[in-house]
Amino acid sequence: MTGGGRLRPYAFTGTAVVTGAASGIGAALAPVLAARGNDLVLLDRDAARLEAVAASVRAAVPARSVGAVVADLADAGQVDRAAGLLRREHPGTTLLVNNAGVALTGRFDQVTLEEFDWVLDVNLRAAVRLTHALLPTLTAQPGAHLVNVSSLFGLMAPAGQVAYATSKFALRGFTEALRAELADDGVGVTSVHPGGIATRIAASARVGSGVDPAEAERGKADFARLLRYPADRAARRIAEAVERRRPRLLVGASAVVPDVLVRVAPGSYGRVLAGAARLAGLRRGS
């Protein structure tokens, strides 16, 4: 730390743990961190994709150690076993990136509580459990850092995304409280809010059991059209935010503009979104 309690830039030394690393932002972030100097431990439930990402990083940055841990973050037992392994085998961890996320399409009355809980388990509870387990490791390392990847929907909550928005708003609150608590421990904390990043999240999203299939396909297609920002560019921006100890990062105009809208019209932005959606539908139909 520098004078006045301000953190020095993150040095990209020691081990970085990245969840949701088999695709999307996590897969793009892995080679960026390795190239900057971190050894890596990558977590995901998709063993084949995860190993492909790990092998690619090993080939590109052979000086770095790259480990892969297969774990389904919806399963608390698997999360705890992964956390125990990380604490035992990687005491030099200086960076934890809770990036894993899943989506569920449907209004609250169209999803079951089990489906709702699945989203909370992956997007929120896994991040909480991993952070709690690894916090002693992070606080023992001078200049460590924590990143929680929230979402545009951690800033605003549109209809049809009630489970996802709930998880991402909660993750944002968790992150902001931790930032205040960890300041005196010399651990930096960044909350990341990506907009429309080109990832597999739309294709892999689950659909609430009460959602009409045709409606679900239209919703997925609309969502996929918004995913345009390159994941590798998002990864570079996240690494820069970590280095500079930025408390919050909005990725892409699709996050920046809605953030302004929410600030200007916190109680009525939903009507603006609904109007924009209707206009987009008319344009597609013309």
Number of C-alpha atoms within 10 A of each C-alpha: 14 8 7 6 11 13 19 16 18 21 16 22 18 17 23 26 25 26 26 25 30 27 20 21 28 27 26 21 24 27 25 18 24 24 16 14 18 25 25 26 22 24 28 23 19 16 15 11 15 23 21 15 22 23 16 16 23 18 10 13 18 13 13 20 15 25 16 21 19 19 21 18 28 20 14 17 12 16 23 17 13 19 18 15 13 20 17 9 10 19 17 18 26 28 30 24 24 26 23 26 24 21 24 23 26 26 16 16 13 16 20 14 11 9 17 20 16 20 23 25 21 24 29 28 22 24 28 17 17 23 21 12 18 20 17 12 20 24 18 16 18 15 22 29 26 26 26 27 27 32 25 23 22 23 19 19 19 15 13 19 16 20 25 27 25 18 26 27 20 18 25 23 14 16 25 17 12 17 18 11 12 16 14 14 16 20 26 29 28 26 26 26 23 25 24 21 22 19 19 14 19 21 12 12 14 17 21 21 14 14 17 12 12 9 13 16 14 11 16 19 13 15 14 18 11 14 18 14 18 16 22 20 15 24 22 17 18 28 18 15 21 25 16 16 22 16 16 20 20 22 22 20 13 18 20 16 12 18 20 12 16 16 12 11 13 12 9 11 18 17 12 11 15 13 12 12 13 11 12 12 12 10 9 8 7 5
